[in-house]
């Protein structure tokens, strides 16, 4: 499974890299960099934080990905639970949502389920 993981927190990137150690992983600290990569190298799934610095944030990445590649699985991870913090992420096309802190085994299971049938 080819996975793009986007988060501006190095510790989260490190833990997710370890959680998906048996997969092909591409780590990005900004949605801008991730989008440029994705345009040229379509992954099997994207896992992204919501709030990050840069020209676009995780929600912008989600919207761009779902506009261009509607069938590409996208998991959102967020530290914000309040209605004021983030809009309806599932309504924007996210395939799954995990609030930090989360169980990494559940995230791996969700990614596996969402990519089943893909090479």
CORCOR-V945916 format. One record per helix or strand of 3 or more residues. SS is the DSSP state (h for helix, s for strand). FROM is the first residue (numbers start at 0). TO is the last residue. If there is no record, write none. Layout:
# CORCOR-V945916
ss=<SS,SS>
from=<FROM,FROM>
to=<TO,TO>
This chain:
# CORCOR-V945916
ss=<s,h,s,h,s,h,s,h,s,h>
from=<1,9,23,30,44,57,72,89,95,103>
to=<5,18,27,39,48,67,77,91,98,114>
